[in-house]
Amino acid sequence: MAGVLSGFAVIAVVIGVGYVLGRRGTLGGQGGEVLTRLAFTVAGPALLFTTLARADLSVLFSARLLVTALSTAAVAGVFVTVGVLRRWGVGRTTIGALCSGYVNSGNLGIPIAAYVLGDASLVAPVLLFQVVLVTPAALTVLDLSRGGGRGSVGRMLLTPLRNPIAVGSLSGAVVSAAGWRLPGPVMNPLALMGAMSVPAALLAFGMSLHGKPVPGRGADRLPVLLSVALKSWGQPLVAWLLAREVFGLHGATLLDVVVTAALPGAQNLFTYASRYRVAESLARESVLLSTVVSVPVLVGVAAVLG
């Protein structure tokens, strides 16, 4: 309980500060956009590179992560199916699918893993899975959809190498896989820049809330509510069923995967939506609502399975 509330409190305070900055116009009319660009092109790639360069990629191969990957694919697949049937478009459907299954494994997942599960490292496999596989794949789709999907096969294959987030993630994974240990003069500046990523994204998110309608009541009402339902209830339920009935997980291990699946959507999804100027209101409202809804869900999961 304390870990859940502590993690949410930190996020709420920083988002609140961003909202005040947006309301007062402290950073000017383009302040939120500048913070988004900073997080997407500089701080985010630096954070992902330093995180993955020091990570043990062997944790990607485990039953726990397989449950996470399958539950993510399941809820994202539901959203994509509805998006295709409703003709929401590639960009909007991609952002919605991310909001349905991409968990806040960093600034919220780490404290909750530490205080609720007793080990912050338990969230590492999910973090690696998302930044090594999910993020580059989703951003490649967004890049290709923005370009009309035209071009040679070579151009399509090289698309991730033109995306800062994907480059940071993949470069860090290569360094870790090769067993390289980069010297302090290389890693320390990157770590310093990477430290700006989470606060910049949260501040930009808070600034974007000023002057906006109540979440879930605008033009994106259906995709917002669908993504929140899939994220907050669908993914934890699928994870529980897979972990218990398919992989035979019980006790603390079962709690780990369900708590991880019950984490809300990540704030950096709004950063991606803003960067590509697609489905921004969907990302903003879905992340906000899933964050609010996930509080009782996480408390309930911890009480029942803990």
Secondary structure as UniProt FT lines:
FT   HELIX           2..24
FT   TURN            25..27
FT   TURN            29..30
FT   HELIX           31..38
FT   HELIX           39..43
FT   HELIX           44..53
FT   HELIX           57..60
FT   HELIX           63..86
FT   HELIX           90..101
FT   TURN            105..108
FT   HELIX           109..112
FT   HELIX           113..117
FT   HELIX           120..123
FT   HELIX           124..129
FT   HELIX           130..134
FT   HELIX           135..146
FT   TURN            147..149
FT   HELIX           153..158
FT   HELIX           159..162
FT   HELIX           164..178
FT   HELIX           184..194
FT   TURN            195..196
FT   HELIX           197..209
FT   TURN            210..211
FT   TURN            215..216
FT   TURN            219..220
FT   HELIX           221..229
FT   HELIX           230..234
FT   HELIX           235..241
FT   HELIX           242..246
FT   HELIX           251..261
FT   HELIX           268..276
FT   HELIX           280..305
//
